[in-house]
Amino acid sequence: MSLHTPATHHQPITPQNDPWEAYEDLQLFGQSTLTNIEFTTTTLCNMRCEHCAVGYMLQRKDPEALPFELLKKND
């Protein structure tokens, strides 16, 4: 099943039309459902987007990074 219903597929993504919001799961699946997993890969950004999980924790320099191999590890 696609997460993009006809109503969201043609409309621009905005705070009012965000197909990744949890309330969409209730409408599409009838229950809360894990539909995506996000990794924050950096705390360096100057955009300050409303949807950003990092938010005000943004920094001028990244702390010591985790190796990518750890993120893609399957076991």
C-alpha positions as CSV (number, residue, x, y, z in Angstrom):
1,M,0.0,0.0,0.0
2,S,1.4,3.4,-0.9
3,L,1.5,6.0,1.8
4,H,0.6,8.6,-0.8
5,T,-3.2,8.8,-1.2
6,P,-4.5,10.7,-4.2
7,A,-5.1,13.7,-2.0
8,T,-1.5,13.9,-0.8
9,H,0.2,12.8,-4.0
10,H,-0.5,16.0,-5.9
11,Q,-0.5,18.5,-3.1
12,P,2.8,20.1,-1.9
13,I,4.2,18.9,1.4
14,T,3.4,21.5,4.1
15,P,2.8,21.3,7.9
16,Q,-0.9,20.8,7.1
17,N,-0.2,18.1,4.4
18,D,2.5,15.9,5.8
19,P,2.0,12.2,4.8
20,W,4.7,11.1,7.3
21,E,2.7,12.3,10.3
22,A,1.4,9.6,12.7
23,Y,-2.2,10.7,12.3
24,E,-2.0,9.5,8.7
25,D,-1.3,6.0,9.9
26,L,-4.6,5.9,11.8
27,Q,-6.5,7.0,8.7
28,L,-4.6,4.6,6.3
29,F,-4.2,1.5,8.5
30,G,-6.8,2.0,11.3
31,Q,-4.1,1.8,14.0
32,S,-0.7,3.2,14.9
33,T,1.9,1.5,12.5
34,L,5.6,1.8,12.1
35,T,5.9,3.3,8.6
36,N,9.4,4.7,8.6
37,I,12.7,4.9,10.5
38,E,14.9,7.9,10.4
39,F,18.6,8.4,11.2
40,T,19.9,11.8,12.0
41,T,23.2,11.8,10.2
42,T,24.5,15.2,11.1
43,T,23.8,18.1,13.5
44,L,25.2,20.6,10.9
45,C,22.5,22.5,9.1
46,N,21.4,26.1,8.8
47,M,17.9,25.6,7.4
48,R,15.9,25.2,10.7
49,C,13.0,23.2,9.1
50,E,9.8,22.8,11.2
51,H,9.8,19.0,10.8
52,C,13.5,18.6,11.8
53,A,14.1,16.1,14.7
54,V,17.4,17.7,15.5
55,G,15.8,21.1,16.0
56,Y,17.7,23.4,18.3
57,M,20.4,20.8,19.0
58,L,22.2,21.9,15.7
59,Q,25.8,22.6,16.1
60,R,28.7,24.3,14.3
61,K,30.8,21.1,14.4
62,D,29.7,17.5,14.5
63,P,30.7,15.5,17.5
64,E,32.6,12.2,16.9
65,A,30.6,10.4,14.3
66,L,29.4,6.8,14.5
67,P,30.8,4.6,11.6
68,F,28.3,4.0,8.8
69,E,29.0,0.2,9.1
70,L,27.3,0.4,12.6
71,L,24.2,1.9,11.1
72,K,23.8,-0.6,8.3
73,K,24.6,-3.6,10.5
74,N,21.9,-6.3,10.2
75,D,22.3,-8.4,13.4
